[in-house]
Amino acid sequence: MSDIITQRHCKRAFLNTPIKNQTLETILEAAGHAASSKNTQPWQVAICTNKTKNKLIDRMCKKFDQNEFEQPDYHYSLDPLPNEFKERARACGYALYKLKGIDRNDNTARVAHFRENYTFFGAPVAMIFHLPMGSQRGNFLDMGLFMQNVMLGLVAHGLGSCPQFSICSYSDTIRETLNLKNRMIVCGMAVGVPDESAAVNAFIPSRQKVHEFSTWHT
């Protein structure tokens, strides 16, 4: 099991290989065994493929190309970011740009790189995770446990994923396209067979050592 955990990292290039519905259902059924407060199981997920996925991509990219963004349904992190968060985020971003040969001053290439989020990196499946509007921190904790199970289940089946808060910049568009009235858009996820010939899929950001994030109380 530890091998599956350490094998999971974000994939940003996918083969155009269809994923069987039964495979996804098997993964989601297992993921549904995630812990949740009083077994409330608040998570919901919309699985988008083919025409619906392409319609969503077209609508988001059209707005992105016009530099038009919407308000996410929630704040993702502390503002301002703690310095240690900021340093790790910058290191991750710069390393990814370097791998892709993007100069930090090349704004056109940076925009094109960011636009890939709204195409789900070419993945054949796009998942949208959502909660009841007005959900609280504990509901997000439950959703996180469920999503991690989904990602590990995908690895176990030879698939890859990339969780994406970025798509929350088009929460209203997603709600309208998928008829998710009164739902809070939490996260997207690109899902598919990773293209292991793509250099970007070899990118694994550095991780903290155990002693850096844990303390023992005896």
PyMOL CGO cylinders between C-alpha atoms (Angstrom):
from pymol import cmd
from pymol.cgo import CYLINDER

trace = [
    CYLINDER, 0.00, 0.00, 0.00, 2.84, 2.41, 0.75, 0.3, 1, 1, 1, 1, 1, 1,
    CYLINDER, 2.84, 2.41, 0.75, 4.06, 1.93, -2.83, 0.3, 1, 1, 1, 1, 1, 1,
    CYLINDER, 4.06, 1.93, -2.83, 0.71, 3.12, -4.20, 0.3, 1, 1, 1, 1, 1, 1,
    CYLINDER, 0.71, 3.12, -4.20, 0.81, 6.17, -1.92, 0.3, 1, 1, 1, 1, 1, 1,
    CYLINDER, 0.81, 6.17, -1.92, 4.32, 7.18, -3.01, 0.3, 1, 1, 1, 1, 1, 1,
    CYLINDER, 4.32, 7.18, -3.01, 3.61, 6.47, -6.69, 0.3, 1, 1, 1, 1, 1, 1,
    CYLINDER, 3.61, 6.47, -6.69, 0.81, 9.01, -6.72, 0.3, 1, 1, 1, 1, 1, 1,
    CYLINDER, 0.81, 9.01, -6.72, 1.80, 12.39, -8.06, 0.3, 1, 1, 1, 1, 1, 1,
    CYLINDER, 1.80, 12.39, -8.06, 0.15, 14.82, -10.44, 0.3, 1, 1, 1, 1, 1, 1,
    CYLINDER, 0.15, 14.82, -10.44, 0.06, 13.83, -14.11, 0.3, 1, 1, 1, 1, 1, 1,
    CYLINDER, 0.06, 13.83, -14.11, -0.28, 16.60, -16.69, 0.3, 1, 1, 1, 1, 1, 1,
    CYLINDER, -0.28, 16.60, -16.69, -0.25, 14.69, -19.98, 0.3, 1, 1, 1, 1, 1, 1,
    CYLINDER, -0.25, 14.69, -19.98, -2.55, 11.82, -20.91, 0.3, 1, 1, 1, 1, 1, 1,
    CYLINDER, -2.55, 11.82, -20.91, -3.06, 9.32, -23.69, 0.3, 1, 1, 1, 1, 1, 1,
    CYLINDER, -3.06, 9.32, -23.69, -6.33, 9.45, -25.59, 0.3, 1, 1, 1, 1, 1, 1,
    CYLINDER, -6.33, 9.45, -25.59, -7.26, 6.03, -24.22, 0.3, 1, 1, 1, 1, 1, 1,
    CYLINDER, -7.26, 6.03, -24.22, -10.91, 5.57, -23.19, 0.3, 1, 1, 1, 1, 1, 1,
    CYLINDER, -10.91, 5.57, -23.19, -11.51, 4.52, -19.59, 0.3, 1, 1, 1, 1, 1, 1,
    CYLINDER, -11.51, 4.52, -19.59, -14.22, 1.94, -19.00, 0.3, 1, 1, 1, 1, 1, 1,
    CYLINDER, -14.22, 1.94, -19.00, -17.13, 3.18, -16.90, 0.3, 1, 1, 1, 1, 1, 1,
    CYLINDER, -17.13, 3.18, -16.90, -16.94, -0.01, -14.85, 0.3, 1, 1, 1, 1, 1, 1,
    CYLINDER, -16.94, -0.01, -14.85, -13.35, 0.74, -13.90, 0.3, 1, 1, 1, 1, 1, 1,
    CYLINDER, -13.35, 0.74, -13.90, -14.29, 4.19, -12.64, 0.3, 1, 1, 1, 1, 1, 1,
    CYLINDER, -14.29, 4.19, -12.64, -17.32, 2.83, -10.79, 0.3, 1, 1, 1, 1, 1, 1,
    CYLINDER, -17.32, 2.83, -10.79, -15.14, 0.23, -9.06, 0.3, 1, 1, 1, 1, 1, 1,
    CYLINDER, -15.14, 0.23, -9.06, -12.68, 2.93, -7.96, 0.3, 1, 1, 1, 1, 1, 1,
    CYLINDER, -12.68, 2.93, -7.96, -15.42, 5.29, -6.78, 0.3, 1, 1, 1, 1, 1, 1,
    CYLINDER, -15.42, 5.29, -6.78, -17.22, 2.54, -4.88, 0.3, 1, 1, 1, 1, 1, 1,
    CYLINDER, -17.22, 2.54, -4.88, -14.03, 1.71, -2.99, 0.3, 1, 1, 1, 1, 1, 1,
    CYLINDER, -14.03, 1.71, -2.99, -13.28, 5.40, -2.43, 0.3, 1, 1, 1, 1, 1, 1,
    CYLINDER, -13.28, 5.40, -2.43, -16.71, 5.79, -0.85, 0.3, 1, 1, 1, 1, 1, 1,
    CYLINDER, -16.71, 5.79, -0.85, -15.41, 3.86, 2.15, 0.3, 1, 1, 1, 1, 1, 1,
    CYLINDER, -15.41, 3.86, 2.15, -13.59, 7.04, 3.22, 0.3, 1, 1, 1, 1, 1, 1,
    CYLINDER, -13.59, 7.04, 3.22, -14.22, 8.18, 6.77, 0.3, 1, 1, 1, 1, 1, 1,
    CYLINDER, -14.22, 8.18, 6.77, -16.73, 10.96, 7.31, 0.3, 1, 1, 1, 1, 1, 1,
    CYLINDER, -16.73, 10.96, 7.31, -18.28, 12.53, 10.40, 0.3, 1, 1, 1, 1, 1, 1,
    CYLINDER, -18.28, 12.53, 10.40, -21.18, 10.37, 11.60, 0.3, 1, 1, 1, 1, 1, 1,
    CYLINDER, -21.18, 10.37, 11.60, -21.09, 8.61, 8.21, 0.3, 1, 1, 1, 1, 1, 1,
    CYLINDER, -21.09, 8.61, 8.21, -22.57, 11.69, 6.52, 0.3, 1, 1, 1, 1, 1, 1,
    CYLINDER, -22.57, 11.69, 6.52, -20.67, 11.01, 3.25, 0.3, 1, 1, 1, 1, 1, 1,
    CYLINDER, -20.67, 11.01, 3.25, -21.21, 14.55, 1.92, 0.3, 1, 1, 1, 1, 1, 1,
    CYLINDER, -21.21, 14.55, 1.92, -19.22, 14.10, -1.29, 0.3, 1, 1, 1, 1, 1, 1,
    CYLINDER, -19.22, 14.10, -1.29, -20.66, 14.11, -4.79, 0.3, 1, 1, 1, 1, 1, 1,
    CYLINDER, -20.66, 14.11, -4.79, -18.76, 13.78, -8.06, 0.3, 1, 1, 1, 1, 1, 1,
    CYLINDER, -18.76, 13.78, -8.06, -19.74, 14.50, -11.65, 0.3, 1, 1, 1, 1, 1, 1,
    CYLINDER, -19.74, 14.50, -11.65, -17.89, 12.38, -14.22, 0.3, 1, 1, 1, 1, 1, 1,
    CYLINDER, -17.89, 12.38, -14.22, -17.56, 14.22, -17.53, 0.3, 1, 1, 1, 1, 1, 1,
    CYLINDER, -17.56, 14.22, -17.53, -16.55, 12.57, -20.80, 0.3, 1, 1, 1, 1, 1, 1,
    CYLINDER, -16.55, 12.57, -20.80, -16.97, 13.07, -24.53, 0.3, 1, 1, 1, 1, 1, 1,
    CYLINDER, -16.97, 13.07, -24.53, -19.42, 15.82, -25.54, 0.3, 1, 1, 1, 1, 1, 1,
    CYLINDER, -19.42, 15.82, -25.54, -20.12, 17.13, -22.05, 0.3, 1, 1, 1, 1, 1, 1,
    CYLINDER, -20.12, 17.13, -22.05, -16.44, 17.34, -21.18, 0.3, 1, 1, 1, 1, 1, 1,
    CYLINDER, -16.44, 17.34, -21.18, -15.69, 19.10, -24.46, 0.3, 1, 1, 1, 1, 1, 1,
    CYLINDER, -15.69, 19.10, -24.46, -18.56, 21.55, -23.94, 0.3, 1, 1, 1, 1, 1, 1,
    CYLINDER, -18.56, 21.55, -23.94, -17.25, 22.42, -20.49, 0.3, 1, 1, 1, 1, 1, 1,
    CYLINDER, -17.25, 22.42, -20.49, -13.71, 22.85, -21.84, 0.3, 1, 1, 1, 1, 1, 1,
    CYLINDER, -13.71, 22.85, -21.84, -14.93, 25.08, -24.67, 0.3, 1, 1, 1, 1, 1, 1,
    CYLINDER, -14.93, 25.08, -24.67, -16.87, 27.33, -22.29, 0.3, 1, 1, 1, 1, 1, 1,
    CYLINDER, -16.87, 27.33, -22.29, -14.03, 27.68, -19.79, 0.3, 1, 1, 1, 1, 1, 1,
    CYLINDER, -14.03, 27.68, -19.79, -11.36, 28.25, -22.44, 0.3, 1, 1, 1, 1, 1, 1,
    CYLINDER, -11.36, 28.25, -22.44, -13.47, 30.85, -24.22, 0.3, 1, 1, 1, 1, 1, 1,
    CYLINDER, -13.47, 30.85, -24.22, -13.67, 32.87, -21.01, 0.3, 1, 1, 1, 1, 1, 1,
    CYLINDER, -13.67, 32.87, -21.01, -10.02, 32.27, -20.18, 0.3, 1, 1, 1, 1, 1, 1,
    CYLINDER, -10.02, 32.27, -20.18, -8.96, 33.53, -23.62, 0.3, 1, 1, 1, 1, 1, 1,
    CYLINDER, -8.96, 33.53, -23.62, -10.96, 36.69, -22.96, 0.3, 1, 1, 1, 1, 1, 1,
    CYLINDER, -10.96, 36.69, -22.96, -9.26, 37.05, -19.58, 0.3, 1, 1, 1, 1, 1, 1,
    CYLINDER, -9.26, 37.05, -19.58, -12.63, 36.62, -17.89, 0.3, 1, 1, 1, 1, 1, 1,
    CYLINDER, -12.63, 36.62, -17.89, -12.74, 34.83, -14.54, 0.3, 1, 1, 1, 1, 1, 1,
    CYLINDER, -12.74, 34.83, -14.54, -15.43, 34.02, -11.99, 0.3, 1, 1, 1, 1, 1, 1,
    CYLINDER, -15.43, 34.02, -11.99, -15.31, 33.97, -8.22, 0.3, 1, 1, 1, 1, 1, 1,
    CYLINDER, -15.31, 33.97, -8.22, -14.45, 30.60, -6.61, 0.3, 1, 1, 1, 1, 1, 1,
    CYLINDER, -14.45, 30.60, -6.61, -16.97, 29.40, -4.06, 0.3, 1, 1, 1, 1, 1, 1,
    CYLINDER, -16.97, 29.40, -4.06, -14.42, 29.40, -1.23, 0.3, 1, 1, 1, 1, 1, 1,
    CYLINDER, -14.42, 29.40, -1.23, -10.96, 30.64, -0.27, 0.3, 1, 1, 1, 1, 1, 1,
    CYLINDER, -10.96, 30.64, -0.27, -8.44, 27.86, -0.78, 0.3, 1, 1, 1, 1, 1, 1,
    CYLINDER, -8.44, 27.86, -0.78, -5.73, 28.95, 1.63, 0.3, 1, 1, 1, 1, 1, 1,
    CYLINDER, -5.73, 28.95, 1.63, -4.53, 31.56, 4.07, 0.3, 1, 1, 1, 1, 1, 1,
    CYLINDER, -4.53, 31.56, 4.07, -4.11, 35.06, 2.70, 0.3, 1, 1, 1, 1, 1, 1,
    CYLINDER, -4.11, 35.06, 2.70, -1.36, 36.11, 2.85, 0.3, 1, 1, 1, 1, 1, 1,
    CYLINDER, -1.36, 36.11, 2.85, 0.35, 32.75, 2.56, 0.3, 1, 1, 1, 1, 1, 1,
    CYLINDER, 0.35, 32.75, 2.56, 2.77, 31.86, 5.36, 0.3, 1, 1, 1, 1, 1, 1,
    CYLINDER, 2.77, 31.86, 5.36, 6.33, 32.22, 4.12, 0.3, 1, 1, 1, 1, 1, 1,
    CYLINDER, 6.33, 32.22, 4.12, 7.03, 28.49, 4.24, 0.3, 1, 1, 1, 1, 1, 1,
    CYLINDER, 7.03, 28.49, 4.24, 3.94, 27.80, 2.08, 0.3, 1, 1, 1, 1, 1, 1,
    CYLINDER, 3.94, 27.80, 2.08, 4.99, 30.52, -0.37, 0.3, 1, 1, 1, 1, 1, 1,
    CYLINDER, 4.99, 30.52, -0.37, 8.55, 29.19, -0.64, 0.3, 1, 1, 1, 1, 1, 1,
    CYLINDER, 8.55, 29.19, -0.64, 7.40, 25.64, -1.41, 0.3, 1, 1, 1, 1, 1, 1,
    CYLINDER, 7.40, 25.64, -1.41, 4.83, 26.87, -3.95, 0.3, 1, 1, 1, 1, 1, 1,
    CYLINDER, 4.83, 26.87, -3.95, 7.42, 29.00, -5.74, 0.3, 1, 1, 1, 1, 1, 1,
    CYLINDER, 7.42, 29.00, -5.74, 9.97, 26.19, -5.79, 0.3, 1, 1, 1, 1, 1, 1,
    CYLINDER, 9.97, 26.19, -5.79, 7.37, 23.85, -7.27, 0.3, 1, 1, 1, 1, 1, 1,
    CYLINDER, 7.37, 23.85, -7.27, 6.30, 26.36, -9.91, 0.3, 1, 1, 1, 1, 1, 1,
    CYLINDER, 6.30, 26.36, -9.91, 9.82, 27.31, -10.97, 0.3, 1, 1, 1, 1, 1, 1,
    CYLINDER, 9.82, 27.31, -10.97, 10.88, 23.66, -11.22, 0.3, 1, 1, 1, 1, 1, 1,
    CYLINDER, 10.88, 23.66, -11.22, 7.89, 22.84, -13.41, 0.3, 1, 1, 1, 1, 1, 1,
    CYLINDER, 7.89, 22.84, -13.41, 8.58, 25.82, -15.68, 0.3, 1, 1, 1, 1, 1, 1,
    CYLINDER, 8.58, 25.82, -15.68, 12.21, 24.78, -15.97, 0.3, 1, 1, 1, 1, 1, 1,
    CYLINDER, 12.21, 24.78, -15.97, 11.25, 21.23, -16.92, 0.3, 1, 1, 1, 1, 1, 1,
    CYLINDER, 11.25, 21.23, -16.92, 8.95, 22.55, -19.64, 0.3, 1, 1, 1, 1, 1, 1,
    CYLINDER, 8.95, 22.55, -19.64, 11.53, 25.04, -20.86, 0.3, 1, 1, 1, 1, 1, 1,
    CYLINDER, 11.53, 25.04, -20.86, 9.44, 28.08, -19.94, 0.3, 1, 1, 1, 1, 1, 1,
    CYLINDER, 9.44, 28.08, -19.94, 11.42, 31.20, -19.10, 0.3, 1, 1, 1, 1, 1, 1,
    CYLINDER, 11.42, 31.20, -19.10, 10.08, 33.10, -16.11, 0.3, 1, 1, 1, 1, 1, 1,
    CYLINDER, 10.08, 33.10, -16.11, 9.76, 36.19, -18.33, 0.3, 1, 1, 1, 1, 1, 1,
    CYLINDER, 9.76, 36.19, -18.33, 7.93, 34.39, -21.13, 0.3, 1, 1, 1, 1, 1, 1,
    CYLINDER, 7.93, 34.39, -21.13, 4.39, 35.47, -20.32, 0.3, 1, 1, 1, 1, 1, 1,
    CYLINDER, 4.39, 35.47, -20.32, 2.90, 33.90, -23.48, 0.3, 1, 1, 1, 1, 1, 1,
    CYLINDER, 2.90, 33.90, -23.48, 4.26, 30.47, -22.59, 0.3, 1, 1, 1, 1, 1, 1,
    CYLINDER, 4.26, 30.47, -22.59, 3.13, 30.87, -18.98, 0.3, 1, 1, 1, 1, 1, 1,
    CYLINDER, 3.13, 30.87, -18.98, -0.41, 31.69, -20.06, 0.3, 1, 1, 1, 1, 1, 1,
    CYLINDER, -0.41, 31.69, -20.06, -0.45, 28.68, -22.40, 0.3, 1, 1, 1, 1, 1, 1,
    CYLINDER, -0.45, 28.68, -22.40, 0.83, 26.51, -19.56, 0.3, 1, 1, 1, 1, 1, 1,
    CYLINDER, 0.83, 26.51, -19.56, -1.92, 27.71, -17.22, 0.3, 1, 1, 1, 1, 1, 1,
    CYLINDER, -1.92, 27.71, -17.22, -4.58, 27.30, -19.93, 0.3, 1, 1, 1, 1, 1, 1,
    CYLINDER, -4.58, 27.30, -19.93, -3.92, 23.56, -19.94, 0.3, 1, 1, 1, 1, 1, 1,
    CYLINDER, -3.92, 23.56, -19.94, -5.78, 23.39, -16.62, 0.3, 1, 1, 1, 1, 1, 1,
    CYLINDER, -5.78, 23.39, -16.62, -9.00, 24.24, -18.43, 0.3, 1, 1, 1, 1, 1, 1,
    CYLINDER, -9.00, 24.24, -18.43, -8.51, 21.47, -20.98, 0.3, 1, 1, 1, 1, 1, 1,
    CYLINDER, -8.51, 21.47, -20.98, -7.97, 18.95, -18.17, 0.3, 1, 1, 1, 1, 1, 1,
    CYLINDER, -7.97, 18.95, -18.17, -4.53, 18.36, -19.71, 0.3, 1, 1, 1, 1, 1, 1,
    CYLINDER, -4.53, 18.36, -19.71, -6.09, 16.38, -22.54, 0.3, 1, 1, 1, 1, 1, 1,
    CYLINDER, -6.09, 16.38, -22.54, -7.40, 13.68, -20.19, 0.3, 1, 1, 1, 1, 1, 1,
    CYLINDER, -7.40, 13.68, -20.19, -10.35, 11.59, -21.43, 0.3, 1, 1, 1, 1, 1, 1,
    CYLINDER, -10.35, 11.59, -21.43, -12.20, 11.99, -18.11, 0.3, 1, 1, 1, 1, 1, 1,
    CYLINDER, -12.20, 11.99, -18.11, -12.84, 15.11, -16.04, 0.3, 1, 1, 1, 1, 1, 1,
    CYLINDER, -12.84, 15.11, -16.04, -14.26, 14.75, -12.56, 0.3, 1, 1, 1, 1, 1, 1,
    CYLINDER, -14.26, 14.75, -12.56, -15.92, 17.63, -10.72, 0.3, 1, 1, 1, 1, 1, 1,
    CYLINDER, -15.92, 17.63, -10.72, -16.19, 17.23, -6.94, 0.3, 1, 1, 1, 1, 1, 1,
    CYLINDER, -16.19, 17.23, -6.94, -18.95, 19.23, -5.28, 0.3, 1, 1, 1, 1, 1, 1,
    CYLINDER, -18.95, 19.23, -5.28, -20.67, 19.76, -1.93, 0.3, 1, 1, 1, 1, 1, 1,
    CYLINDER, -20.67, 19.76, -1.93, -23.90, 21.43, -0.77, 0.3, 1, 1, 1, 1, 1, 1,
    CYLINDER, -23.90, 21.43, -0.77, -23.66, 25.20, -0.99, 0.3, 1, 1, 1, 1, 1, 1,
    CYLINDER, -23.66, 25.20, -0.99, -22.54, 26.64, 2.34, 0.3, 1, 1, 1, 1, 1, 1,
    CYLINDER, -22.54, 26.64, 2.34, -20.60, 23.54, 3.38, 0.3, 1, 1, 1, 1, 1, 1,
    CYLINDER, -20.60, 23.54, 3.38, -18.23, 23.94, 6.30, 0.3, 1, 1, 1, 1, 1, 1,
    CYLINDER, -18.23, 23.94, 6.30, -14.62, 22.97, 7.02, 0.3, 1, 1, 1, 1, 1, 1,
    CYLINDER, -14.62, 22.97, 7.02, -15.51, 19.50, 8.28, 0.3, 1, 1, 1, 1, 1, 1,
    CYLINDER, -15.51, 19.50, 8.28, -17.35, 18.70, 5.04, 0.3, 1, 1, 1, 1, 1, 1,
    CYLINDER, -17.35, 18.70, 5.04, -14.18, 19.66, 3.14, 0.3, 1, 1, 1, 1, 1, 1,
    CYLINDER, -14.18, 19.66, 3.14, -12.16, 17.35, 5.40, 0.3, 1, 1, 1, 1, 1, 1,
    CYLINDER, -12.16, 17.35, 5.40, -14.50, 14.49, 4.48, 0.3, 1, 1, 1, 1, 1, 1,
    CYLINDER, -14.50, 14.49, 4.48, -14.26, 15.38, 0.78, 0.3, 1, 1, 1, 1, 1, 1,
    CYLINDER, -14.26, 15.38, 0.78, -10.46, 15.40, 0.99, 0.3, 1, 1, 1, 1, 1, 1,
    CYLINDER, -10.46, 15.40, 0.99, -10.43, 11.89, 2.46, 0.3, 1, 1, 1, 1, 1, 1,
    CYLINDER, -10.43, 11.89, 2.46, -12.70, 10.72, -0.36, 0.3, 1, 1, 1, 1, 1, 1,
    CYLINDER, -12.70, 10.72, -0.36, -10.63, 12.40, -3.07, 0.3, 1, 1, 1, 1, 1, 1,
    CYLINDER, -10.63, 12.40, -3.07, -7.39, 10.88, -1.80, 0.3, 1, 1, 1, 1, 1, 1,
    CYLINDER, -7.39, 10.88, -1.80, -9.02, 7.46, -1.97, 0.3, 1, 1, 1, 1, 1, 1,
    CYLINDER, -9.02, 7.46, -1.97, -10.06, 8.17, -5.56, 0.3, 1, 1, 1, 1, 1, 1,
    CYLINDER, -10.06, 8.17, -5.56, -6.52, 9.17, -6.55, 0.3, 1, 1, 1, 1, 1, 1,
    CYLINDER, -6.52, 9.17, -6.55, -4.95, 6.13, -4.89, 0.3, 1, 1, 1, 1, 1, 1,
    CYLINDER, -4.95, 6.13, -4.89, -7.56, 3.88, -6.50, 0.3, 1, 1, 1, 1, 1, 1,
    CYLINDER, -7.56, 3.88, -6.50, -6.67, 5.31, -9.89, 0.3, 1, 1, 1, 1, 1, 1,
    CYLINDER, -6.67, 5.31, -9.89, -2.98, 4.53, -9.33, 0.3, 1, 1, 1, 1, 1, 1,
    CYLINDER, -2.98, 4.53, -9.33, -3.89, 0.97, -8.34, 0.3, 1, 1, 1, 1, 1, 1,
    CYLINDER, -3.89, 0.97, -8.34, -5.64, 0.57, -11.71, 0.3, 1, 1, 1, 1, 1, 1,
    CYLINDER, -5.64, 0.57, -11.71, -2.76, 1.94, -13.73, 0.3, 1, 1, 1, 1, 1, 1,
    CYLINDER, -2.76, 1.94, -13.73, -4.33, 5.37, -14.16, 0.3, 1, 1, 1, 1, 1, 1,
    CYLINDER, -4.33, 5.37, -14.16, -3.22, 8.87, -13.21, 0.3, 1, 1, 1, 1, 1, 1,
    CYLINDER, -3.22, 8.87, -13.21, -4.81, 12.11, -12.11, 0.3, 1, 1, 1, 1, 1, 1,
    CYLINDER, -4.81, 12.11, -12.11, -4.30, 15.76, -11.36, 0.3, 1, 1, 1, 1, 1, 1,
    CYLINDER, -4.30, 15.76, -11.36, -6.54, 17.48, -8.79, 0.3, 1, 1, 1, 1, 1, 1,
    CYLINDER, -6.54, 17.48, -8.79, -7.35, 21.02, -9.89, 0.3, 1, 1, 1, 1, 1, 1,
    CYLINDER, -7.35, 21.02, -9.89, -8.60, 23.90, -7.76, 0.3, 1, 1, 1, 1, 1, 1,
    CYLINDER, -8.60, 23.90, -7.76, -7.88, 26.08, -10.81, 0.3, 1, 1, 1, 1, 1, 1,
    CYLINDER, -7.88, 26.08, -10.81, -11.18, 25.17, -12.46, 0.3, 1, 1, 1, 1, 1, 1,
    CYLINDER, -11.18, 25.17, -12.46, -13.00, 26.80, -9.55, 0.3, 1, 1, 1, 1, 1, 1,
    CYLINDER, -13.00, 26.80, -9.55, -12.32, 30.08, -11.33, 0.3, 1, 1, 1, 1, 1, 1,
    CYLINDER, -12.32, 30.08, -11.33, -15.30, 29.03, -13.47, 0.3, 1, 1, 1, 1, 1, 1,
    CYLINDER, -15.30, 29.03, -13.47, -17.64, 27.69, -10.81, 0.3, 1, 1, 1, 1, 1, 1,
    CYLINDER, -17.64, 27.69, -10.81, -20.69, 29.41, -12.30, 0.3, 1, 1, 1, 1, 1, 1,
    CYLINDER, -20.69, 29.41, -12.30, -19.90, 28.04, -15.75, 0.3, 1, 1, 1, 1, 1, 1,
    CYLINDER, -19.90, 28.04, -15.75, -19.48, 24.54, -14.33, 0.3, 1, 1, 1, 1, 1, 1,
    CYLINDER, -19.48, 24.54, -14.33, -22.76, 24.77, -12.42, 0.3, 1, 1, 1, 1, 1, 1,
    CYLINDER, -22.76, 24.77, -12.42, -24.61, 25.93, -15.52, 0.3, 1, 1, 1, 1, 1, 1,
    CYLINDER, -24.61, 25.93, -15.52, -23.07, 23.34, -17.83, 0.3, 1, 1, 1, 1, 1, 1,
    CYLINDER, -23.07, 23.34, -17.83, -23.63, 20.39, -15.47, 0.3, 1, 1, 1, 1, 1, 1,
    CYLINDER, -23.63, 20.39, -15.47, -26.89, 21.61, -13.91, 0.3, 1, 1, 1, 1, 1, 1,
    CYLINDER, -26.89, 21.61, -13.91, -25.38, 21.64, -10.41, 0.3, 1, 1, 1, 1, 1, 1,
    CYLINDER, -25.38, 21.64, -10.41, -27.78, 24.15, -8.88, 0.3, 1, 1, 1, 1, 1, 1,
    CYLINDER, -27.78, 24.15, -8.88, -27.03, 25.06, -5.25, 0.3, 1, 1, 1, 1, 1, 1,
    CYLINDER, -27.03, 25.06, -5.25, -23.80, 23.05, -5.27, 0.3, 1, 1, 1, 1, 1, 1,
    CYLINDER, -23.80, 23.05, -5.27, -20.38, 24.28, -4.20, 0.3, 1, 1, 1, 1, 1, 1,
    CYLINDER, -20.38, 24.28, -4.20, -17.65, 23.45, -6.71, 0.3, 1, 1, 1, 1, 1, 1,
    CYLINDER, -17.65, 23.45, -6.71, -14.74, 22.10, -4.66, 0.3, 1, 1, 1, 1, 1, 1,
    CYLINDER, -14.74, 22.10, -4.66, -12.26, 20.76, -7.17, 0.3, 1, 1, 1, 1, 1, 1,
    CYLINDER, -12.26, 20.76, -7.17, -11.76, 19.24, -10.59, 0.3, 1, 1, 1, 1, 1, 1,
    CYLINDER, -11.76, 19.24, -10.59, -9.67, 16.22, -11.46, 0.3, 1, 1, 1, 1, 1, 1,
    CYLINDER, -9.67, 16.22, -11.46, -8.13, 15.18, -14.77, 0.3, 1, 1, 1, 1, 1, 1,
    CYLINDER, -8.13, 15.18, -14.77, -8.19, 11.37, -15.07, 0.3, 1, 1, 1, 1, 1, 1,
    CYLINDER, -8.19, 11.37, -15.07, -6.69, 9.03, -17.64, 0.3, 1, 1, 1, 1, 1, 1,
    CYLINDER, -6.69, 9.03, -17.64, -3.79, 6.84, -18.71, 0.3, 1, 1, 1, 1, 1, 1,
    CYLINDER, -3.79, 6.84, -18.71, -0.65, 8.95, -18.18, 0.3, 1, 1, 1, 1, 1, 1,
    CYLINDER, -0.65, 8.95, -18.18, 1.54, 9.60, -21.21, 0.3, 1, 1, 1, 1, 1, 1,
    CYLINDER, 1.54, 9.60, -21.21, 4.81, 8.49, -19.68, 0.3, 1, 1, 1, 1, 1, 1,
    CYLINDER, 4.81, 8.49, -19.68, 6.74, 9.72, -22.73, 0.3, 1, 1, 1, 1, 1, 1,
    CYLINDER, 6.74, 9.72, -22.73, 5.85, 13.30, -21.69, 0.3, 1, 1, 1, 1, 1, 1,
    CYLINDER, 5.85, 13.30, -21.69, 8.64, 14.83, -19.62, 0.3, 1, 1, 1, 1, 1, 1,
    CYLINDER, 8.64, 14.83, -19.62, 6.15, 16.74, -17.49, 0.3, 1, 1, 1, 1, 1, 1,
    CYLINDER, 6.15, 16.74, -17.49, 4.86, 13.48, -16.04, 0.3, 1, 1, 1, 1, 1, 1,
    CYLINDER, 4.86, 13.48, -16.04, 8.26, 12.78, -14.52, 0.3, 1, 1, 1, 1, 1, 1,
    CYLINDER, 8.26, 12.78, -14.52, 7.97, 15.90, -12.40, 0.3, 1, 1, 1, 1, 1, 1,
    CYLINDER, 7.97, 15.90, -12.40, 7.65, 15.13, -8.70, 0.3, 1, 1, 1, 1, 1, 1,
    CYLINDER, 7.65, 15.13, -8.70, 8.02, 18.10, -6.32, 0.3, 1, 1, 1, 1, 1, 1,
    CYLINDER, 8.02, 18.10, -6.32, 10.18, 17.67, -3.24, 0.3, 1, 1, 1, 1, 1, 1,
    CYLINDER, 10.18, 17.67, -3.24, 8.46, 16.45, -0.09, 0.3, 1, 1, 1, 1, 1, 1,
    CYLINDER, 8.46, 16.45, -0.09, 9.13, 17.36, 3.51, 0.3, 1, 1, 1, 1, 1, 1,
    CYLINDER, 9.13, 17.36, 3.51, 10.83, 14.81, 5.70, 0.3, 1, 1, 1, 1, 1, 1,
    CYLINDER, 10.83, 14.81, 5.70, 8.83, 13.33, 8.57, 0.3, 1, 1, 1, 1, 1, 1,
    CYLINDER, 8.83, 13.33, 8.57, 10.73, 15.30, 11.20, 0.3, 1, 1, 1, 1, 1, 1,
    CYLINDER, 10.73, 15.30, 11.20, 9.80, 18.55, 9.43, 0.3, 1, 1, 1, 1, 1, 1,
    CYLINDER, 9.80, 18.55, 9.43, 6.05, 18.10, 9.84, 0.3, 1, 1, 1, 1, 1, 1,
    CYLINDER, 6.05, 18.10, 9.84, 5.67, 15.90, 12.91, 0.3, 1, 1, 1, 1, 1, 1,
    CYLINDER, 5.67, 15.90, 12.91, 6.27, 16.11, 16.64, 0.3, 1, 1, 1, 1, 1, 1,
    CYLINDER, 6.27, 16.11, 16.64, 6.19, 13.27, 19.11, 0.3, 1, 1, 1, 1, 1, 1,
    CYLINDER, 6.19, 13.27, 19.11, 4.56, 13.64, 22.54, 0.3, 1, 1, 1, 1, 1, 1,
    CYLINDER, 4.56, 13.64, 22.54, 5.39, 10.80, 24.95, 0.3, 1, 1, 1, 1, 1, 1,
]
cmd.load_cgo(trace, "trace")
